[in-house]
Amino acid sequence: MTPIFDIHIFVCTNQRTGTDKLSCGETHGLELVAEFKKQLKDLKVGLKTRAQRAGCLGICDFGPTIAIYPEDIFYVGVKKSDVQEIIESHIIAKIPVERLLLKS
């Protein structure tokens, strides 16, 4: 089966309530989704891409998290200002952004 998208970006928008544990946060996550969509359009990457919000990706303690498929790469602590770098380096040039990678 051929994938529908060349690149699929999932942005965690999970918001934990009633706890002092960190979460990615719906507001920040939705900002990231919007920025990915804008930058993907503006940069004309030439690939079938989709950026969308997702539920919990299971690593909330690392801050705003995104997952990129089909590479199965997780970026953590992502800020709006990181989006263009992720697109230019990872999606276009196929070079992961080391400083944002989830370290095992």
N, C-alpha and C positions, 0 to 999 in steps of 0.2 A: 504494500500500500504506500503510495506517494504521500509525504506529509503535505498538509495544506499550507504551512508556513515554513520558510527557510529558517527563520529565527522567531522564537516565541519567548517573550519576556514576561515573567510573572513578578508582580510587585506586591509584597505583603502589606495588607491594610488592616491587619488584626489589631484590635484595641483591647487590652486587658483592663478591666474595671474592678474596683474594690481590692486592689493589690498594690504593693509597692514594687512589684517586679516590672522590668522594662518591657516595652512592646514597640512594635514598629509604628503603630499609630495610623488610624484611618486618614486623618488630615494630611500628614506628611506623605503617606503612601499614595493618596490620590494626587497630590502635587507631583510626585515622581512619575506616575502614570501619564499625567497630562504633559509633563516635560519630555518624556520618552516619545510620545506621539508627535509632539511639535517638532522635536529635533529629527526624528526619523523622516518626517515629511520635508523639513527644511533642508536636510543634508542629502536628500534624494539618494538613498543607499543602494537602490537597484535590486533589492531583495524583497521577497514577500515576508513582511514582518507583522507582528502583533504584539502590542504592549497592553497588559490588562492587570487589573487588581486581582489579588488572590487572598485566600484565607491564610491562616498561620502556616508558615513554612518550617516551624519547629525550632527556630534558633533566635528567638526574640531577644535574648540577652545581648546579642551583638548589634542591636540597633536596626535601623531600616535595612531590610534585606530584599534582594532581588535574586531570582533564579533565571538563567538563560538556557534554553533548550534549542537544539538538540545536544549542546555541549555538556549539559548538566553541571553548569558552573554557578556557584553562589557568590554573590558580592554582599558585603555587610558594611554597616555604617555609611550607607550611600546618602549623599546629599544631592540636592537639585543641581548644584554646581559640578557634580561628577558625571552627569548624564552625557554630555557631549563627549567627554573623554572615553566613556564606556563605548559609545557608538563608534567613534572614530578609531579607537584602538582595537576593541574586541570584535565588534560586528563588521567593520569595514576591513581593517588590517589583519584580523584574526590573531591579535596579540592580547591576551588577557591583561587586565589592569591589576598588577601584582599587589599593590598597596591596599586594594579593597577586597581581595580574595579571602574567602573563609579558610582559615588555616586549621588543619586537623590536628 
